[in-house]
Amino acid sequence: MRGKLGYAVMVLLCAGAGFAAAPCHAQDADELAKQLSNPVANLISVPLQLNWDDRIGPEEDGERFQLNVQPVAPISIGEDWNMISRTILPIVSQSDVFPGAGSQTGIGDITQSLFFSPKQPTASGWVWGVGPAFLIPTASDDLLGTDKWGLGPTAVVLRQTKEGWTYGALVNHIWSVAGDDDRADISSTFLQPFVAKGIGKGRTISVNFESTYDWKGEQWTAPLNLSYSKVSKIGSQMVSYAGGVRYYVDAPDTGAEWGLRFVLTLLYPTK
């Protein structure tokens, strides 16, 4: 593997997740694992999600490391409602993603979502949230971002059962509304159906699609992700660590074929 930044981060994440990890109370761990499966739970968390994709480009010799820093913060806005802020800041190291591209390392565009969600599920047990999503052109290199401001709606709906199942979907659509006129306009739908099963002792197995449809290019990018996670402690810090693999069911001809994912999530349960 190439990409010194991505490799170093991967080592740190894996080492941090495994070194000095102490068990936590099973009931607390299971409850935290359940909240982690809910994108609009009343839980402050900071996921550090490292993705590695291989066989990119027409010659299939490109690769990309992408560390997504994804803080999630619920904010009470009344007796019955929360506003959940979800931010995705990508830090990227990539090489040879197309002939002559060379290597790039830096930050990409930020995606910021705000979900307005009832604090209590519906009578039938459904949890939901809706709000706006923003694309902010923060990329440090032209090949790491769109140079466009974007805006659109986002929504999530899910249900969690007593048997430990979580199932639902998250969706957004972003249109470009300003930015460099020389760059391509954006009209992109993100659809993430997900299923997770808690298996006790803070452990969860999950499957999801992170599908994106580019309406301008009329092209799906649809990786299928399979992962295993566990809630534990590093010293006094509650964490979740996860690992998984993904396969691209559909992608552009120059897109990746498969990849790996490692996640270290810092957890800050609310009182």
TAHU-V860073 format. One record per residue. N is the residue number from 1. RES is the residue in one small letter. SS is DSSP state (H for helix, E for strand, L for the rest). PHI is phi in whole degrees, 0 to 359 (none if undefined). OMEGA is omega in whole degrees, 0 to 359 (none if undefined). Layout:
BEGIN
n->N res->RES ss->SS phi->PHI omega->OMEGA
n->N res->RES ss->SS phi->PHI omega->OMEGA
END
This chain:
BEGIN
n->1 res->m ss->L phi->none omega->174
n->2 res->r ss->L phi->258 omega->179
n->3 res->g ss->L phi->94 omega->187
n->4 res->k ss->H phi->297 omega->180
n->5 res->l ss->H phi->298 omega->182
n->6 res->g ss->H phi->297 omega->180
n->7 res->y ss->H phi->296 omega->181
n->8 res->a ss->H phi->296 omega->180
n->9 res->v ss->H phi->295 omega->179
n->10 res->m ss->H phi->301 omega->180
n->11 res->v ss->H phi->299 omega->181
n->12 res->l ss->H phi->296 omega->180
n->13 res->l ss->H phi->295 omega->182
n->14 res->c ss->H phi->294 omega->180
n->15 res->a ss->H phi->294 omega->180
n->16 res->g ss->H phi->296 omega->181
n->17 res->a ss->H phi->288 omega->186
n->18 res->g ss->H phi->260 omega->186
n->19 res->f ss->L phi->276 omega->176
n->20 res->a ss->L phi->61 omega->178
n->21 res->a ss->E phi->282 omega->181
n->22 res->a ss->E phi->251 omega->178
n->23 res->p ss->L phi->292 omega->174
n->24 res->c ss->L phi->241 omega->183
n->25 res->h ss->L phi->304 omega->188
n->26 res->a ss->H phi->301 omega->181
n->27 res->q ss->H phi->294 omega->177
n->28 res->d ss->H phi->298 omega->181
n->29 res->a ss->H phi->296 omega->180
n->30 res->d ss->H phi->295 omega->179
n->31 res->e ss->H phi->293 omega->178
n->32 res->l ss->H phi->294 omega->178
n->33 res->a ss->H phi->298 omega->178
n->34 res->k ss->H phi->296 omega->179
n->35 res->q ss->H phi->295 omega->179
n->36 res->l ss->H phi->296 omega->179
n->37 res->s ss->L phi->283 omega->181
n->38 res->n ss->L phi->251 omega->183
n->39 res->p ss->L phi->297 omega->181
n->40 res->v ss->L phi->241 omega->178
n->41 res->a ss->L phi->290 omega->178
n->42 res->n ss->L phi->276 omega->185
n->43 res->l ss->E phi->217 omega->173
n->44 res->i ss->E phi->278 omega->180
n->45 res->s ss->E phi->214 omega->177
n->46 res->v ss->E phi->229 omega->176
n->47 res->p ss->E phi->286 omega->171
n->48 res->l ss->E phi->246 omega->190
n->49 res->q ss->E phi->254 omega->180
n->50 res->l ss->E phi->259 omega->178
n->51 res->n ss->E phi->245 omega->174
n->52 res->w ss->E phi->236 omega->178
n->53 res->d ss->E phi->242 omega->185
n->54 res->d ss->E phi->236 omega->176
n->55 res->r ss->E phi->62 omega->179
n->56 res->i ss->E phi->266 omega->175
n->57 res->g ss->L phi->97 omega->182
n->58 res->p ss->L phi->296 omega->178
n->59 res->e ss->L phi->267 omega->179
n->60 res->e ss->L phi->57 omega->179
n->61 res->d ss->L phi->243 omega->177
n->62 res->g ss->E phi->266 omega->177
n->63 res->e ss->E phi->210 omega->182
n->64 res->r ss->E phi->216 omega->166
n->65 res->f ss->E phi->256 omega->178
n->66 res->q ss->E phi->224 omega->176
n->67 res->l ss->E phi->262 omega->177
n->68 res->n ss->E phi->266 omega->174
n->69 res->v ss->E phi->269 omega->195
n->70 res->q ss->E phi->230 omega->179
n->71 res->p ss->E phi->296 omega->178
n->72 res->v ss->E phi->235 omega->183
n->73 res->a ss->E phi->222 omega->174
n->74 res->p ss->E phi->277 omega->180
n->75 res->i ss->E phi->233 omega->178
n->76 res->s ss->E phi->288 omega->179
n->77 res->i ss->L phi->237 omega->179
n->78 res->g ss->L phi->152 omega->182
n->79 res->e ss->L phi->294 omega->189
n->80 res->d ss->L phi->244 omega->189
n->81 res->w ss->E phi->230 omega->169
n->82 res->n ss->E phi->243 omega->165
n->83 res->m ss->E phi->248 omega->182
n->84 res->i ss->E phi->254 omega->177
n->85 res->s ss->E phi->265 omega->178
n->86 res->r ss->E phi->234 omega->183
n->87 res->t ss->E phi->243 omega->174
n->88 res->i ss->E phi->235 omega->175
n->89 res->l ss->E phi->249 omega->180
n->90 res->p ss->E phi->273 omega->171
n->91 res->i ss->E phi->245 omega->195
n->92 res->v ss->E phi->239 omega->167
n->93 res->s ss->E phi->227 omega->184
n->94 res->q ss->E phi->222 omega->179
n->95 res->s ss->E phi->211 omega->173
n->96 res->d ss->L phi->55 omega->180
n->97 res->v ss->L phi->286 omega->166
n->98 res->f ss->L phi->204 omega->185
n->99 res->p ss->L phi->305 omega->179
n->100 res->g ss->L phi->82 omega->183
n->101 res->a ss->L phi->287 omega->184
n->102 res->g ss->L phi->69 omega->183
n->103 res->s ss->E phi->239 omega->176
n->104 res->q ss->E phi->225 omega->175
n->105 res->t ss->E phi->220 omega->180
n->106 res->g ss->E phi->166 omega->180
n->107 res->i ss->E phi->260 omega->177
n->108 res->g ss->L phi->257 omega->179
n->109 res->d ss->L phi->282 omega->177
n->110 res->i ss->E phi->276 omega->168
n->111 res->t ss->E phi->250 omega->181
n->112 res->q ss->E phi->242 omega->179
n->113 res->s ss->E phi->239 omega->175
n->114 res->l ss->E phi->233 omega->179
n->115 res->f ss->E phi->250 omega->172
n->116 res->f ss->E phi->262 omega->192
n->117 res->s ss->E phi->224 omega->174
n->118 res->p ss->E phi->299 omega->181
n->119 res->k ss->L phi->290 omega->181
n->120 res->q ss->L phi->246 omega->176
n->121 res->p ss->L phi->296 omega->174
n->122 res->t ss->L phi->291 omega->181
n->123 res->a ss->L phi->300 omega->179
n->124 res->s ss->L phi->267 omega->172
n->125 res->g ss->L phi->94 omega->181
n->126 res->w ss->E phi->274 omega->175
n->127 res->v ss->E phi->248 omega->182
n->128 res->w ss->E phi->212 omega->176
n->129 res->g ss->E phi->201 omega->178
n->130 res->v ss->E phi->222 omega->178
n->131 res->g ss->E phi->170 omega->181
n->132 res->p ss->E phi->264 omega->171
n->133 res->a ss->E phi->234 omega->183
n->134 res->f ss->E phi->234 omega->170
n->135 res->l ss->E phi->251 omega->185
n->136 res->i ss->E phi->243 omega->187
n->137 res->p ss->L phi->281 omega->182
n->138 res->t ss->L phi->257 omega->187
n->139 res->a ss->L phi->300 omega->180
n->140 res->s ss->L phi->272 omega->180
n->141 res->d ss->L phi->214 omega->181
n->142 res->d ss->H phi->302 omega->182
n->143 res->l ss->H phi->276 omega->180
n->144 res->l ss->H phi->251 omega->182
n->145 res->g ss->L phi->203 omega->187
n->146 res->t ss->L phi->256 omega->186
n->147 res->d ss->L phi->57 omega->179
n->148 res->k ss->E phi->229 omega->167
n->149 res->w ss->E phi->274 omega->181
n->150 res->g ss->E phi->226 omega->183
n->151 res->l ss->E phi->206 omega->176
n->152 res->g ss->E phi->179 omega->181
n->153 res->p ss->E phi->270 omega->173
n->154 res->t ss->E phi->219 omega->181
n->155 res->a ss->E phi->205 omega->175
n->156 res->v ss->E phi->217 omega->174
n->157 res->v ss->E phi->218 omega->182
n->158 res->l ss->E phi->201 omega->177
n->159 res->r ss->E phi->221 omega->178
n->160 res->q ss->E phi->239 omega->185
n->161 res->t ss->L phi->255 omega->177
n->162 res->k ss->L phi->294 omega->181
n->163 res->e ss->L phi->278 omega->177
n->164 res->g ss->L phi->97 omega->179
n->165 res->w ss->E phi->272 omega->169
n->166 res->t ss->E phi->231 omega->177
n->167 res->y ss->E phi->216 omega->181
n->168 res->g ss->E phi->171 omega->181
n->169 res->a ss->E phi->203 omega->174
n->170 res->l ss->E phi->239 omega->183
n->171 res->v ss->E phi->217 omega->167
n->172 res->n ss->E phi->211 omega->172
n->173 res->h ss->E phi->222 omega->182
n->174 res->i ss->E phi->236 omega->172
n->175 res->w ss->E phi->251 omega->172
n->176 res->s ss->E phi->287 omega->183
n->177 res->v ss->E phi->236 omega->179
n->178 res->a ss->E phi->193 omega->178
n->179 res->g ss->E phi->130 omega->183
n->180 res->d ss->L phi->293 omega->181
n->181 res->d ss->L phi->294 omega->180
n->182 res->d ss->L phi->279 omega->178
n->183 res->r ss->L phi->265 omega->183
n->184 res->a ss->L phi->296 omega->174
n->185 res->d ss->L phi->292 omega->184
n->186 res->i ss->L phi->242 omega->166
n->187 res->s ss->E phi->214 omega->193
n->188 res->s ss->E phi->225 omega->177
n->189 res->t ss->E phi->252 omega->175
n->190 res->f ss->E phi->251 omega->181
n->191 res->l ss->E phi->229 omega->183
n->192 res->q ss->E phi->233 omega->169
n->193 res->p ss->E phi->286 omega->184
n->194 res->f ss->E phi->215 omega->174
n->195 res->v ss->E phi->222 omega->178
n->196 res->a ss->E phi->223 omega->179
n->197 res->k ss->E phi->228 omega->173
n->198 res->g ss->E phi->285 omega->184
n->199 res->i ss->E phi->243 omega->175
n->200 res->g ss->E phi->91 omega->179
n->201 res->k ss->L phi->58 omega->178
n->202 res->g ss->L phi->77 omega->184
n->203 res->r ss->E phi->258 omega->181
n->204 res->t ss->E phi->219 omega->171
n->205 res->i ss->E phi->249 omega->183
n->206 res->s ss->E phi->223 omega->177
n->207 res->v ss->E phi->225 omega->174
n->208 res->n ss->E phi->207 omega->167
n->209 res->f ss->E phi->256 omega->172
n->210 res->e ss->E phi->248 omega->190
n->211 res->s ss->E phi->273 omega->175
n->212 res->t ss->E phi->233 omega->176
n->213 res->y ss->E phi->248 omega->177
n->214 res->d ss->E phi->270 omega->183
n->215 res->w ss->L phi->289 omega->178
n->216 res->k ss->L phi->286 omega->180
n->217 res->g ss->L phi->269 omega->181
n->218 res->e ss->L phi->52 omega->185
n->219 res->q ss->E phi->217 omega->172
n->220 res->w ss->E phi->273 omega->162
n->221 res->t ss->E phi->236 omega->192
n->222 res->a ss->E phi->223 omega->174
n->223 res->p ss->E phi->278 omega->173
n->224 res->l ss->E phi->262 omega->184
n->225 res->n ss->E phi->251 omega->173
n->226 res->l ss->E phi->237 omega->185
n->227 res->s ss->E phi->217 omega->176
n->228 res->y ss->E phi->233 omega->180
n->229 res->s ss->E phi->225 omega->179
n->230 res->k ss->E phi->214 omega->175
n->231 res->v ss->E phi->272 omega->181
n->232 res->s ss->E phi->207 omega->178
n->233 res->k ss->E phi->226 omega->166
n->234 res->i ss->E phi->242 omega->190
n->235 res->g ss->L phi->66 omega->178
n->236 res->s ss->L phi->262 omega->183
n->237 res->q ss->E phi->273 omega->174
n->238 res->m ss->E phi->287 omega->181
n->239 res->v ss->E phi->218 omega->166
n->240 res->s ss->E phi->232 omega->174
n->241 res->y ss->E phi->237 omega->188
n->242 res->a ss->E phi->214 omega->174
n->243 res->g ss->E phi->215 omega->180
n->244 res->g ss->E phi->191 omega->181
n->245 res->v ss->E phi->231 omega->176
n->246 res->r ss->E phi->221 omega->179
n->247 res->y ss->E phi->233 omega->181
n->248 res->y ss->E phi->276 omega->178
n->249 res->v ss->E phi->293 omega->177
n->250 res->d ss->E phi->214 omega->180
n->251 res->a ss->L phi->193 omega->173
n->252 res->p ss->L phi->301 omega->181
n->253 res->d ss->L phi->303 omega->181
n->254 res->t ss->L phi->263 omega->182
n->255 res->g ss->L phi->279 omega->179
n->256 res->a ss->L phi->289 omega->176
n->257 res->e ss->L phi->257 omega->180
n->258 res->w ss->E phi->203 omega->181
n->259 res->g ss->E phi->195 omega->179
n->260 res->l ss->E phi->234 omega->178
n->261 res->r ss->E phi->221 omega->173
n->262 res->f ss->E phi->229 omega->184
n->263 res->v ss->E phi->225 omega->169
n->264 res->l ss->E phi->242 omega->183
n->265 res->t ss->E phi->244 omega->173
n->266 res->l ss->E phi->277 omega->186
n->267 res->l ss->E phi->245 omega->177
n->268 res->y ss->E phi->228 omega->182
n->269 res->p ss->E phi->302 omega->178
n->270 res->t ss->L phi->280 omega->181
n->271 res->k ss->L phi->289 omega->none
END
